Amino acid sequence: MASFQLVTAESADNVAADAQECVEPGTCGDDDANADKNSEQINEESNLEQTKVEEEPESPPVVIAELSPGGERLISAEELALHTGKGGPSPDNPIWLSILGKVYDVTAGEEYYGEEKGGYQYYAGRDASPCFSSGKNNDEGAAEDWTEWEDKQLVAVLEWARFYQDHETYKALGLFAGSQWFDANGVQTEARKDFARRAVTMEKIMHEEKEKKKAERMAKRKEKKEKKNQK
C-alpha cells in the first residue's frame, strides 16, 4: 500500500524557505546539475524536432497547367491518353478526345465513347481526326495521311470539329500540344493552317454548288407549274 508523508507546519516553512532561496539563479546547491539536465533536455528536443523534419516526406510540387499564347490550356499526348473513362466514366474519371488539336470532355456521351458499348470508343484519349472522315475507327484510319486526300474529304472532319465546338454539353478543355496541329507552345502549325484553308475553301464551294442546284430545281418546278396553269 502506498504511504503518504505528513507535512507539518515546520516542514512547510522549510519548503517555503528553500523555494525562496532558489528564486535567483545560483542560490540553489543543485543549480549546476539542473542546468546540465536542462541543457541535455533542450538538445534532445532539438534533435527530435530535426529528426521529425528529416523523416517527413516532401510535399509534391504544385503542377500548374501551361497555357498557349491565347490562354488555352496545353494538354500533352500522355495526359490525353489517361482520360478514356476506363472502368466507368465519371467527373473524376472523364473521357477526353481531340479533333484537329482541340481537346474536349465528352464524358456526357458515354453511350458513344464508353469502353463497353460506345461506337466511337476508339476516339477516347487520342486525336483521331482522319477517322471522322474515313470512318475507319482504328489505328490504320487514324494514321491516314490527310494531306493526300481530296479537299472534299477534309470537309467532313471540319464539320465534326464544328459539332464539338458548338455542342451544349461537351466542354472544350484546351489544345493538344506537341501534335501535328499545335506545337509544344500551343501555336497553330502550318499543317493545321493548310488543312483549314483547304477545308473552308471547299466547304464554301460545296455550299455554293448546293445552293445553285437548289435554285435550278426550284426554277424547274416553277416553270412546270406555270405550264400546267396555262393549259
Buried (B, 14 or more C-beta within 10 A) or exposed (E): EEEEEEEEEEEEEEEEEEEEEBEEEEEBEEEEEEEEEEEEEEEEEEEEEEEEEEEEEEEEEEEEEBBBEEEBBBBBBEBBEEBBBEEEBEEEBBBBBBBBBBBBBBBBBBEBBBBEEBEBBBBBBBBBBBBBBBEBBEEEBBEBEBEEBEBBBBBBBBEBBEEBEEBEEBBBBBBBBBBBBBBEEBEBBEBBEEBBEBBBEBBEEEEEEEEEEEEEEEEEEEEEEEEEEEE
